[in-house]
């Protein structure tokens, strides 16, 4: 019998959020980022999360809450249990697990910093 991981993911946008449950085969050593990518590829292509690297912890794009603690999805390990995933608190929610992480003056649509 295969072990199963259940990811309860907070989803939504514009102040309307809900929790969605995804069951996925547990693979020892797999990161949460690997599991999220597998869910998006195999179960739900609408699931939104952010990443730039894989297992390098260099870009800081995949930060999220796992069971109430801030962590990187690329370094957190998938476990054969129920895991709660939420977007970063105190950040503007864009959609699902994606929040605005760049400072306002570094955003493309924001004001550009003045050069001296």
Biopython code that builds the backbone (N, CA, C, O; Angstrom):
import numpy as np
from Bio.PDB.StructureBuilder import StructureBuilder

atoms = [
    (1, "UNK", "N", (0.842, -1.188, 0.000)),
    (1, "UNK", "CA", (0.000, 0.000, 0.000)),
    (1, "UNK", "C", (0.884, 1.249, 0.000)),
    (1, "UNK", "O", (1.816, 1.364, 0.797)),
    (2, "UNK", "N", (0.581, 2.169, -0.896)),
    (2, "UNK", "CA", (1.360, 3.403, -1.012)),
    (2, "UNK", "C", (0.931, 4.409, 0.034)),
    (2, "UNK", "O", (-0.247, 4.503, 0.379)),
    (3, "UNK", "N", (1.903, 5.165, 0.538)),
    (3, "UNK", "CA", (1.605, 6.246, 1.480)),
    (3, "UNK", "C", (1.074, 7.446, 0.691)),
    (3, "UNK", "O", (1.471, 7.693, -0.447)),
    (4, "UNK", "N", (0.171, 8.173, 1.328)),
    (4, "UNK", "CA", (-0.471, 9.326, 0.694)),
    (4, "UNK", "C", (-0.189, 10.588, 1.507)),
    (4, "UNK", "O", (-0.230, 10.570, 2.738)),
    (5, "UNK", "N", (0.096, 11.675, 0.806)),
    (5, "UNK", "CA", (0.194, 13.001, 1.424)),
    (5, "UNK", "C", (-1.056, 13.762, 1.013)),
    (5, "UNK", "O", (-1.491, 13.692, -0.137)),
    (6, "UNK", "N", (-1.626, 14.486, 1.962)),
    (6, "UNK", "CA", (-2.782, 15.325, 1.665)),
    (6, "UNK", "C", (-2.385, 16.769, 1.895)),
    (6, "UNK", "O", (-2.004, 17.154, 3.000)),
    (7, "UNK", "N", (-2.479, 17.566, 0.841)),
    (7, "UNK", "CA", (-2.151, 18.983, 0.947)),
    (7, "UNK", "C", (-3.450, 19.773, 0.964)),
    (7, "UNK", "O", (-4.215, 19.753, -0.001)),
    (8, "UNK", "N", (-3.691, 20.466, 2.068)),
    (8, "UNK", "CA", (-4.833, 21.371, 2.180)),
    (8, "UNK", "C", (-4.311, 22.757, 1.838)),
    (8, "UNK", "O", (-3.573, 23.360, 2.617)),
    (9, "UNK", "N", (-4.694, 23.254, 0.680)),
    (9, "UNK", "CA", (-4.123, 24.486, 0.153)),
    (9, "UNK", "C", (-5.167, 25.591, 0.168)),
    (9, "UNK", "O", (-6.286, 25.422, -0.317)),
    (10, "UNK", "N", (-4.772, 26.733, 0.740)),
    (10, "UNK", "CA", (-5.639, 27.915, 0.689)),
    (10, "UNK", "C", (-5.576, 28.466, -0.723)),
    (10, "UNK", "O", (-4.496, 28.731, -1.251)),
    (11, "UNK", "N", (-6.743, 28.637, -1.329)),
    (11, "UNK", "CA", (-6.826, 29.134, -2.696)),
    (11, "UNK", "C", (-7.715, 30.351, -2.761)),
    (11, "UNK", "O", (-8.457, 30.634, -1.820)),
    (12, "UNK", "N", (-7.648, 31.063, -3.843)),
    (12, "UNK", "CA", (-8.539, 32.185, -4.068)),
    (12, "UNK", "C", (-7.801, 33.468, -4.367)),
    (12, "UNK", "O", (-6.577, 33.509, -4.485)),
    (13, "UNK", "N", (-8.617, 34.538, -4.486)),
    (13, "UNK", "CA", (-8.087, 35.865, -4.767)),
    (13, "UNK", "C", (-9.156, 36.895, -4.437)),
    (13, "UNK", "O", (-10.309, 36.546, -4.184)),
    (14, "UNK", "N", (-8.771, 38.161, -4.440)),
    (14, "UNK", "CA", (-9.700, 39.268, -4.191)),
    (14, "UNK", "C", (-10.516, 39.092, -2.910)),
    (14, "UNK", "O", (-11.710, 39.390, -2.896)),
    (15, "UNK", "N", (-9.893, 38.617, -1.849)),
    (15, "UNK", "CA", (-10.582, 38.485, -0.573)),
    (15, "UNK", "C", (-11.488, 37.277, -0.461)),
    (15, "UNK", "O", (-12.077, 37.059, 0.598)),
    (16, "UNK", "N", (-11.620, 36.488, -1.505)),
    (16, "UNK", "CA", (-12.446, 35.278, -1.473)),
    (16, "UNK", "C", (-11.524, 34.071, -1.497)),
    (16, "UNK", "O", (-10.964, 33.725, -2.536)),
    (17, "UNK", "N", (-11.373, 33.438, -0.349)),
    (17, "UNK", "CA", (-10.484, 32.287, -0.272)),
    (17, "UNK", "C", (-11.244, 31.058, 0.206)),
    (17, "UNK", "O", (-12.293, 31.160, 0.843)),
    (18, "UNK", "N", (-10.698, 29.915, -0.110)),
    (18, "UNK", "CA", (-11.251, 28.628, 0.299)),
    (18, "UNK", "C", (-10.104, 27.636, 0.399)),
    (18, "UNK", "O", (-9.012, 27.890, -0.108)),
    (19, "UNK", "N", (-10.350, 26.517, 1.045)),
    (19, "UNK", "CA", (-9.332, 25.468, 1.150)),
    (19, "UNK", "C", (-9.691, 24.340, 0.192)),
    (19, "UNK", "O", (-10.844, 23.919, 0.095)),
    (20, "UNK", "N", (-8.677, 23.869, -0.505)),
    (20, "UNK", "CA", (-8.876, 22.748, -1.414)),
    (20, "UNK", "C", (-7.912, 21.647, -1.028)),
    (20, "UNK", "O", (-6.743, 21.902, -0.739)),
    (21, "UNK", "N", (-8.403, 20.438, -1.027)),
    (21, "UNK", "CA", (-7.611, 19.280, -0.631)),
    (21, "UNK", "C", (-7.115, 18.530, -1.864)),
    (21, "UNK", "O", (-7.873, 18.265, -2.797)),
    (22, "UNK", "N", (-5.827, 18.196, -1.847)),
    (22, "UNK", "CA", (-5.222, 17.401, -2.910)),
    (22, "UNK", "C", (-4.542, 16.201, -2.270)),
    (22, "UNK", "O", (-3.755, 16.347, -1.335)),
    (23, "UNK", "N", (-4.848, 15.026, -2.776)),
    (23, "UNK", "CA", (-4.176, 13.805, -2.323)),
    (23, "UNK", "C", (-3.150, 13.433, -3.390)),
    (23, "UNK", "O", (-3.433, 13.448, -4.588)),
    (24, "UNK", "N", (-1.961, 13.101, -2.922)),
    (24, "UNK", "CA", (-0.872, 12.799, -3.850)),
    (24, "UNK", "C", (-0.047, 11.658, -3.259)),
    (24, "UNK", "O", (0.130, 11.576, -2.044)),
    (25, "UNK", "N", (0.451, 10.784, -4.120)),
    (25, "UNK", "CA", (1.312, 9.705, -3.644)),
    (25, "UNK", "C", (2.553, 10.307, -2.998)),
    (25, "UNK", "O", (3.189, 11.203, -3.554)),
    (26, "UNK", "N", (2.880, 9.803, -1.828)),
    (26, "UNK", "CA", (4.074, 10.250, -1.117)),
    (26, "UNK", "C", (5.299, 9.634, -1.766)),
    (26, "UNK", "O", (5.362, 8.422, -1.977)),
    (27, "UNK", "N", (6.261, 10.470, -2.079)),
    (27, "UNK", "CA", (7.547, 10.029, -2.615)),
    (27, "UNK", "C", (8.628, 10.461, -1.628)),
    (27, "UNK", "O", (8.837, 11.662, -1.456)),
    (28, "UNK", "N", (9.319, 9.535, -0.976)),
    (28, "UNK", "CA", (10.351, 9.916, -0.005)),
    (28, "UNK", "C", (11.383, 10.852, -0.619)),
    (28, "UNK", "O", (11.862, 10.622, -1.730)),
    (29, "UNK", "N", (11.722, 11.913, 0.118)),
    (29, "UNK", "CA", (12.725, 12.876, -0.326)),
    (29, "UNK", "C", (12.184, 13.974, -1.215)),
    (29, "UNK", "O", (12.905, 14.921, -1.530)),
    (30, "UNK", "N", (10.941, 13.872, -1.625)),
    (30, "UNK", "CA", (10.357, 14.876, -2.506)),
    (30, "UNK", "C", (10.095, 16.169, -1.730)),
    (30, "UNK", "O", (9.655, 16.127, -0.581)),
    (31, "UNK", "N", (10.364, 17.305, -2.350)),
    (31, "UNK", "CA", (10.089, 18.593, -1.713)),
    (31, "UNK", "C", (8.621, 18.964, -1.922)),
    (31, "UNK", "O", (7.932, 18.388, -2.764)),
    (32, "UNK", "N", (8.161, 19.936, -1.135)),
    (32, "UNK", "CA", (6.808, 20.445, -1.346)),
    (32, "UNK", "C", (6.694, 21.089, -2.724)),
    (32, "UNK", "O", (5.647, 20.991, -3.363)),
    (33, "UNK", "N", (7.745, 21.740, -3.185)),
    (33, "UNK", "CA", (7.723, 22.322, -4.515)),
    (33, "UNK", "C", (7.530, 21.238, -5.568)),
    (33, "UNK", "O", (6.749, 21.420, -6.503)),
    (34, "UNK", "N", (8.223, 20.120, -5.434)),
    (34, "UNK", "CA", (8.036, 19.003, -6.356)),
    (34, "UNK", "C", (6.581, 18.534, -6.338)),
    (34, "UNK", "O", (5.994, 18.274, -7.389)),
    (35, "UNK", "N", (6.004, 18.427, -5.144)),
    (35, "UNK", "CA", (4.621, 17.973, -5.007)),
    (35, "UNK", "C", (3.650, 18.982, -5.627)),
    (35, "UNK", "O", (2.703, 18.584, -6.305)),
    (36, "UNK", "N", (3.873, 20.276, -5.404)),
    (36, "UNK", "CA", (3.011, 21.295, -6.002)),
    (36, "UNK", "C", (3.088, 21.245, -7.525)),
    (36, "UNK", "O", (2.067, 21.372, -8.201)),
    (37, "UNK", "N", (4.265, 21.064, -8.059)),
    (37, "UNK", "CA", (4.427, 20.968, -9.504)),
    (37, "UNK", "C", (3.722, 19.725, -10.042)),
    (37, "UNK", "O", (3.117, 19.766, -11.113)),
    (38, "UNK", "N", (3.801, 18.628, -9.302)),
    (38, "UNK", "CA", (3.123, 17.402, -9.715)),
    (38, "UNK", "C", (1.601, 17.582, -9.687)),
    (38, "UNK", "O", (0.900, 17.122, -10.588)),
    (39, "UNK", "N", (1.095, 18.256, -8.644)),
    (39, "UNK", "CA", (-0.344, 18.520, -8.559)),
    (39, "UNK", "C", (-0.783, 19.372, -9.748)),
    (39, "UNK", "O", (-1.801, 19.086, -10.379)),
    (40, "UNK", "N", (-0.019, 20.412, -10.049)),
    (40, "UNK", "CA", (-0.393, 21.282, -11.168)),
    (40, "UNK", "C", (-0.328, 20.534, -12.501)),
    (40, "UNK", "O", (-1.172, 20.751, -13.371)),
    (41, "UNK", "N", (0.649, 19.670, -12.669)),
    (41, "UNK", "CA", (0.793, 18.923, -13.924)),
    (41, "UNK", "C", (-0.224, 17.794, -14.068)),
    (41, "UNK", "O", (-0.686, 17.516, -15.175)),
    (42, "UNK", "N", (-0.576, 17.142, -12.959)),
    (42, "UNK", "CA", (-1.394, 15.930, -13.042)),
    (42, "UNK", "C", (-2.843, 16.107, -12.596)),
    (42, "UNK", "O", (-3.711, 15.344, -13.020)),
    (43, "UNK", "N", (-3.124, 17.114, -11.735)),
    (43, "UNK", "CA", (-4.464, 17.221, -11.171)),
    (43, "UNK", "C", (-5.165, 18.547, -11.440)),
    (43, "UNK", "O", (-6.352, 18.561, -11.765)),
    (44, "UNK", "N", (-4.451, 19.657, -11.308)),
    (44, "UNK", "CA", (-5.117, 20.956, -11.367)),
    (44, "UNK", "C", (-4.190, 22.019, -11.966)),
    (44, "UNK", "O", (-3.386, 22.616, -11.250)),
    (45, "UNK", "N", (-4.300, 22.253, -13.267)),
    (45, "UNK", "CA", (-3.423, 23.240, -13.904)),
    (45, "UNK", "C", (-3.713, 24.681, -13.488)),
    (45, "UNK", "O", (-2.961, 25.581, -13.860)),
    (46, "UNK", "N", (-4.782, 24.924, -12.729)),
    (46, "UNK", "CA", (-5.104, 26.288, -12.299)),
    (46, "UNK", "C", (-4.436, 26.670, -10.983)),
    (46, "UNK", "O", (-4.501, 27.832, -10.582)),
    (47, "UNK", "N", (-3.798, 25.729, -10.303)),
    (47, "UNK", "CA", (-3.145, 26.016, -9.025)),
    (47, "UNK", "C", (-1.991, 26.987, -9.231)),
    (47, "UNK", "O", (-1.090, 26.731, -10.029)),
    (48, "UNK", "N", (-2.023, 28.118, -8.498)),
    (48, "UNK", "CA", (-0.994, 29.153, -8.659)),
    (48, "UNK", "C", (-0.025, 29.145, -7.482)),
    (48, "UNK", "O", (-0.437, 29.209, -6.324)),
    (49, "UNK", "N", (1.259, 29.067, -7.791)),
    (49, "UNK", "CA", (2.335, 29.206, -6.815)),
    (49, "UNK", "C", (3.536, 29.737, -7.573)),
    (49, "UNK", "O", (3.580, 29.678, -8.802)),
    (50, "UNK", "N", (4.503, 30.252, -6.846)),
    (50, "UNK", "CA", (5.636, 30.919, -7.479)),
    (50, "UNK", "C", (6.929, 30.172, -7.156)),
    (50, "UNK", "O", (7.129, 29.699, -6.038)),
    (51, "UNK", "N", (7.803, 30.079, -8.165)),
    (51, "UNK", "CA", (9.151, 29.550, -7.964)),
    (51, "UNK", "C", (10.013, 29.937, -9.157)),
    (51, "UNK", "O", (9.503, 30.196, -10.247)),
    (52, "UNK", "N", (11.313, 29.972, -8.941)),
    (52, "UNK", "CA", (12.248, 30.240, -10.027)),
    (52, "UNK", "C", (13.328, 29.181, -10.105)),
    (52, "UNK", "O", (13.875, 28.924, -11.178)),
    (53, "UNK", "N", (13.629, 28.583, -9.006)),
    (53, "UNK", "CA", (14.674, 27.568, -8.982)),
    (53, "UNK", "C", (14.082, 26.268, -8.451)),
    (53, "UNK", "O", (12.933, 26.234, -8.010)),
    (54, "UNK", "N", (14.852, 25.227, -8.495)),
    (54, "UNK", "CA", (14.406, 23.957, -7.939)),
    (54, "UNK", "C", (15.467, 23.485, -6.952)),
    (54, "UNK", "O", (16.613, 23.241, -7.328)),
    (55, "UNK", "N", (15.080, 23.358, -5.699)),
    (55, "UNK", "CA", (15.929, 22.829, -4.628)),
    (55, "UNK", "C", (17.233, 23.591, -4.432)),
    (55, "UNK", "O", (18.242, 22.992, -4.063)),
    (56, "UNK", "N", (17.233, 24.887, -4.669)),
    (56, "UNK", "CA", (18.461, 25.651, -4.487)),
    (56, "UNK", "C", (18.352, 26.676, -3.376)),
    (56, "UNK", "O", (19.378, 27.132, -2.871)),
    (57, "UNK", "N", (17.143, 27.058, -2.975)),
    (57, "UNK", "CA", (16.914, 28.050, -1.930)),
    (57, "UNK", "C", (17.681, 29.335, -2.228)),
    (57, "UNK", "O", (18.192, 29.987, -1.317)),
    (58, "UNK", "N", (17.757, 29.689, -3.494)),
    (58, "UNK", "CA", (18.506, 30.878, -3.882)),
    (58, "UNK", "C", (17.613, 32.044, -4.277)),
    (58, "UNK", "O", (18.000, 33.201, -4.113)),
    (59, "UNK", "N", (16.434, 31.758, -4.791)),
    (59, "UNK", "CA", (15.615, 32.842, -5.334)),
    (59, "UNK", "C", (14.625, 33.422, -4.335)),
    (59, "UNK", "O", (14.197, 34.565, -4.499)),
    (60, "UNK", "N", (14.249, 32.674, -3.311)),
    (60, "UNK", "CA", (13.307, 33.110, -2.273)),
    (60, "UNK", "C", (11.884, 33.308, -2.809)),
    (60, "UNK", "O", (11.059, 33.917, -2.128)),
    (61, "UNK", "N", (11.584, 32.815, -3.997)),
    (61, "UNK", "CA", (10.269, 33.006, -4.610)),
    (61, "UNK", "C", (9.213, 32.063, -4.053)),
    (61, "UNK", "O", (8.029, 32.398, -4.087)),
    (62, "UNK", "N", (9.592, 30.911, -3.549)),
    (62, "UNK", "CA", (8.615, 29.885, -3.169)),
    (62, "UNK", "C", (8.240, 29.904, -1.682)),
    (62, "UNK", "O", (7.773, 28.899, -1.146)),
    (63, "UNK", "N", (8.444, 31.044, -1.020)),
    (63, "UNK", "CA", (8.083, 31.142, 0.397)),
    (63, "UNK", "C", (6.578, 31.028, 0.570)),
    (63, "UNK", "O", (5.803, 31.599, -0.197)),
    (64, "UNK", "N", (6.181, 30.280, 1.593)),
    (64, "UNK", "CA", (4.780, 30.126, 1.939)),
    (64, "UNK", "C", (4.687, 29.645, 3.380)),
    (64, "UNK", "O", (5.703, 29.384, 4.023)),
    (65, "UNK", "N", (3.466, 29.529, 3.881)),
    (65, "UNK", "CA", (3.249, 28.981, 5.219)),
    (65, "UNK", "C", (2.953, 27.498, 5.094)),
    (65, "UNK", "O", (2.087, 27.090, 4.320)),
    (66, "UNK", "N", (3.674, 26.699, 5.854)),
    (66, "UNK", "CA", (3.408, 25.264, 5.947)),
    (66, "UNK", "C", (3.098, 24.978, 7.398)),
    (66, "UNK", "O", (3.954, 25.128, 8.270)),
    (67, "UNK", "N", (1.872, 24.566, 7.651)),
    (67, "UNK", "CA", (1.419, 24.313, 9.020)),
    (67, "UNK", "C", (1.690, 25.514, 9.923)),
    (67, "UNK", "O", (2.071, 25.358, 11.083)),
    (68, "UNK", "N", (1.487, 26.720, 9.374)),
    (68, "UNK", "CA", (1.611, 27.950, 10.144)),
    (68, "UNK", "C", (3.009, 28.513, 10.266)),
    (68, "UNK", "O", (3.199, 29.527, 10.938)),
    (69, "UNK", "N", (4.004, 27.886, 9.635)),
    (69, "UNK", "CA", (5.389, 28.361, 9.725)),
    (69, "UNK", "C", (5.896, 28.761, 8.346)),
    (69, "UNK", "O", (5.681, 28.050, 7.365)),
    (70, "UNK", "N", (6.578, 29.914, 8.279)),
    (70, "UNK", "CA", (7.144, 30.372, 7.009)),
    (70, "UNK", "C", (8.294, 29.448, 6.616)),
    (70, "UNK", "O", (9.187, 29.162, 7.413)),
    (71, "UNK", "N", (8.245, 28.996, 5.384)),
    (71, "UNK", "CA", (9.299, 28.110, 4.886)),
    (71, "UNK", "C", (9.392, 28.238, 3.372)),
    (71, "UNK", "O", (8.569, 28.902, 2.743)),
    (72, "UNK", "N", (10.391, 27.604, 2.802)),
    (72, "UNK", "CA", (10.557, 27.553, 1.358)),
    (72, "UNK", "C", (10.028, 26.210, 0.867)),
    (72, "UNK", "O", (10.376, 25.163, 1.413)),
    (73, "UNK", "N", (9.191, 26.240, -0.158)),
    (73, "UNK", "CA", (8.636, 24.999, -0.702)),
    (73, "UNK", "C", (9.736, 24.120, -1.300)),
    (73, "UNK", "O", (9.589, 22.899, -1.358)),
    (74, "UNK", "N", (10.829, 24.730, -1.743)),
    (74, "UNK", "CA", (11.907, 23.953, -2.362)),
    (74, "UNK", "C", (12.751, 23.183, -1.350)),
    (74, "UNK", "O", (13.436, 22.229, -1.719)),
    (75, "UNK", "N", (12.711, 23.582, -0.085)),
    (75, "UNK", "CA", (13.506, 22.870, 0.921)),
    (75, "UNK", "C", (12.651, 22.074, 1.900)),
    (75, "UNK", "O", (13.151, 21.149, 2.540)),
    (76, "UNK", "N", (11.367, 22.416, 2.027)),
    (76, "UNK", "CA", (10.468, 21.662, 2.911)),
    (76, "UNK", "C", (10.176, 20.317, 2.262)),
    (76, "UNK", "O", (9.978, 20.236, 1.049)),
    (77, "UNK", "N", (10.150, 19.280, 3.056)),
    (77, "UNK", "CA", (9.914, 17.935, 2.543)),
    (77, "UNK", "C", (8.448, 17.558, 2.643)),
    (77, "UNK", "O", (7.777, 17.848, 3.634)),
    (78, "UNK", "N", (7.968, 16.907, 1.600)),
    (78, "UNK", "CA", (6.632, 16.337, 1.607)),
    (78, "UNK", "C", (6.599, 15.223, 2.647)),
    (78, "UNK", "O", (7.544, 14.440, 2.756)),
    (79, "UNK", "N", (5.527, 15.154, 3.400)),
    (79, "UNK", "CA", (5.374, 14.117, 4.428)),
    (79, "UNK", "C", (4.075, 13.366, 4.190)),
    (79, "UNK", "O", (3.118, 13.940, 3.670)),
    (80, "UNK", "N", (4.023, 12.088, 4.564)),
    (80, "UNK", "CA", (2.820, 11.286, 4.341)),
    (80, "UNK", "C", (1.764, 11.568, 5.408)),
    (80, "UNK", "O", (1.443, 10.700, 6.220)),
    (81, "UNK", "N", (1.233, 12.775, 5.399)),
    (81, "UNK", "CA", (0.240, 13.225, 6.370)),
    (81, "UNK", "C", (-0.510, 14.405, 5.781)),
    (81, "UNK", "O", (-0.263, 14.779, 4.634)),
    (82, "UNK", "N", (-1.405, 14.990, 6.527)),
    (82, "UNK", "CA", (-2.108, 16.191, 6.102)),
    (82, "UNK", "C", (-1.230, 17.402, 6.391)),
    (82, "UNK", "O", (-0.789, 17.607, 7.522)),
    (83, "UNK", "N", (-0.982, 18.198, 5.357)),
    (83, "UNK", "CA", (-0.158, 19.394, 5.482)),
    (83, "UNK", "C", (-0.980, 20.588, 5.030)),
    (83, "UNK", "O", (-1.670, 20.523, 4.012)),
    (84, "UNK", "N", (-0.909, 21.684, 5.787)),
    (84, "UNK", "CA", (-1.669, 22.901, 5.483)),
    (84, "UNK", "C", (-0.750, 23.928, 4.831)),
    (84, "UNK", "O", (0.258, 24.322, 5.419)),
    (85, "UNK", "N", (-1.092, 24.364, 3.622)),
    (85, "UNK", "CA", (-0.299, 25.349, 2.887)),
    (85, "UNK", "C", (-1.124, 26.612, 2.691)),
    (85, "UNK", "O", (-2.275, 26.563, 2.259)),
    (86, "UNK", "N", (-0.499, 27.758, 3.021)),
    (86, "UNK", "CA", (-1.152, 29.054, 2.901)),
    (86, "UNK", "C", (-0.171, 30.065, 2.327)),
    (86, "UNK", "O", (1.042, 29.874, 2.416)),
    (87, "UNK", "N", (-0.690, 31.143, 1.737)),
    (87, "UNK", "CA", (0.209, 32.198, 1.253)),
    (87, "UNK", "C", (0.834, 32.936, 2.432)),
    (87, "UNK", "O", (0.370, 32.813, 3.566)),
    (88, "UNK", "N", (1.879, 33.697, 2.161)),
    (88, "UNK", "CA", (2.532, 34.481, 3.207)),
    (88, "UNK", "C", (1.555, 35.460, 3.841)),
    (88, "UNK", "O", (0.766, 36.091, 3.139)),
    (89, "UNK", "N", (1.602, 35.591, 5.163)),
    (89, "UNK", "CA", (0.738, 36.573, 5.824)),
    (89, "UNK", "C", (1.310, 37.981, 5.633)),
    (89, "UNK", "O", (2.490, 38.139, 5.318)),
    (90, "UNK", "N", (0.487, 38.979, 5.820)),
    (90, "UNK", "CA", (0.896, 40.380, 5.736)),
    (90, "UNK", "C", (1.475, 40.763, 4.374)),
    (90, "UNK", "O", (2.241, 41.721, 4.271)),
    (91, "UNK", "N", (1.117, 40.029, 3.352)),
    (91, "UNK", "CA", (1.512, 40.352, 1.977)),
    (91, "UNK", "C", (0.237, 40.417, 1.150)),
    (91, "UNK", "O", (-0.746, 39.752, 1.476)),
    (92, "UNK", "N", (0.242, 41.195, 0.103)),
    (92, "UNK", "CA", (-0.910, 41.293, -0.776)),
    (92, "UNK", "C", (-1.079, 39.977, -1.527)),
    (92, "UNK", "O", (-0.165, 39.530, -2.220)),
    (93, "UNK", "N", (-2.248, 39.360, -1.388)),
    (93, "UNK", "CA", (-2.534, 38.102, -2.073)),
    (93, "UNK", "C", (-2.871, 38.383, -3.531)),
    (93, "UNK", "O", (-3.748, 39.191, -3.834)),
    (94, "UNK", "N", (-2.165, 37.709, -4.423)),
    (94, "UNK", "CA", (-2.471, 37.820, -5.845)),
    (94, "UNK", "C", (-3.429, 36.699, -6.254)),
    (94, "UNK", "O", (-4.486, 36.958, -6.829)),
    (95, "UNK", "N", (-3.053, 35.453, -5.953)),
    (95, "UNK", "CA", (-3.926, 34.306, -6.201)),
    (95, "UNK", "C", (-3.310, 33.066, -5.574)),
    (95, "UNK", "O", (-2.100, 32.856, -5.658)),
    (96, "UNK", "N", (-4.131, 32.260, -4.955)),
    (96, "UNK", "CA", (-3.733, 30.998, -4.336)),
    (96, "UNK", "C", (-2.541, 31.214, -3.385)),
    (96, "UNK", "O", (-2.680, 31.898, -2.371)),
    (97, "UNK", "N", (-1.382, 30.642, -3.704)),
    (97, "UNK", "CA", (-0.206, 30.762, -2.838)),
    (97, "UNK", "C", (0.725, 31.889, -3.263)),
    (97, "UNK", "O", (1.817, 32.027, -2.711)),
    (98, "UNK", "N", (0.310, 32.693, -4.233)),
    (98, "UNK", "CA", (1.158, 33.763, -4.773)),
    (98, "UNK", "C", (0.829, 35.082, -4.092)),
    (98, "UNK", "O", (-0.315, 35.538, -4.105)),
    (99, "UNK", "N", (1.847, 35.684, -3.499)),
    (99, "UNK", "CA", (1.706, 37.007, -2.881)),
    (99, "UNK", "C", (2.693, 37.963, -3.529)),
    (99, "UNK", "O", (3.649, 37.547, -4.183)),
    (100, "UNK", "N", (2.445, 39.242, -3.338)),
    (100, "UNK", "CA", (3.359, 40.277, -3.839)),
    (100, "UNK", "C", (4.572, 40.271, -2.924)),
    (100, "UNK", "O", (4.445, 40.536, -1.729)),
    (101, "UNK", "N", (5.743, 39.973, -3.467)),
    (101, "UNK", "CA", (6.930, 39.897, -2.612)),
    (101, "UNK", "C", (7.948, 40.994, -2.897)),
    (101, "UNK", "O", (8.777, 41.301, -2.040)),
    (102, "UNK", "N", (7.901, 41.584, -4.080)),
    (102, "UNK", "CA", (8.862, 42.640, -4.412)),
    (102, "UNK", "C", (8.440, 43.951, -3.767)),
    (102, "UNK", "O", (7.251, 44.268, -3.728)),
    (103, "UNK", "N", (9.400, 44.713, -3.261)),
    (103, "UNK", "CA", (9.074, 46.036, -2.728)),
    (103, "UNK", "C", (8.439, 46.894, -3.823)),
    (103, "UNK", "O", (8.748, 46.707, -5.000)),
    (104, "UNK", "N", (7.557, 47.830, -3.459)),
    (104, "UNK", "CA", (6.858, 48.640, -4.468)),
    (104, "UNK", "C", (7.767, 49.312, -5.477)),
    (104, "UNK", "O", (7.420, 49.387, -6.655)),
    (105, "UNK", "N", (8.924, 49.804, -5.048)),
    (105, "UNK", "CA", (9.797, 50.511, -5.996)),
    (105, "UNK", "C", (10.555, 49.573, -6.938)),
    (105, "UNK", "O", (11.251, 50.037, -7.842)),
    (106, "UNK", "N", (10.426, 48.255, -6.734)),
    (106, "UNK", "CA", (11.087, 47.294, -7.619)),
    (106, "UNK", "C", (10.106, 46.597, -8.561)),
    (106, "UNK", "O", (10.510, 45.756, -9.364)),
    (107, "UNK", "N", (8.828, 46.937, -8.468)),
    (107, "UNK", "CA", (7.822, 46.321, -9.334)),
    (107, "UNK", "C", (7.792, 47.015, -10.683)),
    (107, "UNK", "O", (7.998, 48.226, -10.765)),
    (108, "UNK", "N", (7.542, 46.271, -11.719)),
    (108, "UNK", "CA", (7.491, 46.828, -13.069)),
    (108, "UNK", "C", (6.397, 47.875, -13.173)),
    (108, "UNK", "O", (6.608, 48.917, -13.793)),
    (109, "UNK", "N", (5.237, 47.631, -12.586)),
    (109, "UNK", "CA", (4.120, 48.562, -12.706)),
    (109, "UNK", "C", (4.176, 49.684, -11.679)),
    (109, "UNK", "O", (3.349, 50.594, -11.725)),
    (110, "UNK", "N", (5.128, 49.643, -10.754)),
    (110, "UNK", "CA", (5.260, 50.686, -9.727)),
    (110, "UNK", "C", (6.186, 51.788, -10.193)),
    (110, "UNK", "O", (6.722, 51.743, -11.301)),
    (111, "UNK", "N", (6.367, 52.771, -9.343)),
    (111, "UNK", "CA", (7.300, 53.859, -9.671)),
    (111, "UNK", "C", (8.713, 53.328, -9.669)),
    (111, "UNK", "O", (9.089, 52.506, -8.833)),
    (112, "UNK", "N", (9.473, 53.799, -10.599)),
    (112, "UNK", "CA", (10.883, 53.419, -10.641)),
    (112, "UNK", "C", (11.686, 54.336, -9.725)),
    (112, "UNK", "O", (11.362, 55.511, -9.551)),
    (113, "UNK", "N", (12.715, 53.781, -9.158)),
    (113, "UNK", "CA", (13.573, 54.572, -8.273)),
    (113, "UNK", "C", (14.288, 55.652, -9.074)),
    (113, "UNK", "O", (14.692, 55.417, -10.213)),
    (114, "UNK", "N", (14.443, 56.809, -8.499)),
    (114, "UNK", "CA", (15.142, 57.910, -9.145)),
    (114, "UNK", "C", (16.640, 57.652, -9.110)),
    (114, "UNK", "O", (17.183, 57.255, -8.079)),
    (115, "UNK", "N", (17.300, 57.872, -10.221)),
    (115, "UNK", "CA", (18.759, 57.741, -10.264)),
    (115, "UNK", "C", (19.367, 59.100, -9.969)),
    (115, "UNK", "O", (18.861, 60.130, -10.415)),
    (116, "UNK", "N", (20.442, 59.094, -9.225)),
    (116, "UNK", "CA", (21.119, 60.365, -8.925)),
    (116, "UNK", "C", (22.440, 60.471, -9.637)),
    (116, "UNK", "O", (23.139, 61.474, -9.496)),
]
sb = StructureBuilder()
sb.init_structure("model")
sb.init_model(0)
sb.init_chain("A")
sb.init_seg("    ")
for serial, (resi, resn, name, xyz) in enumerate(atoms, 1):
    if name == "N":
        sb.init_residue(resn, " ", resi, " ")
    sb.init_atom(name, np.array(xyz, "f"), 0.0, 1.0, " ", f" {name:<3s}", serial, name[0])
structure = sb.get_structure()
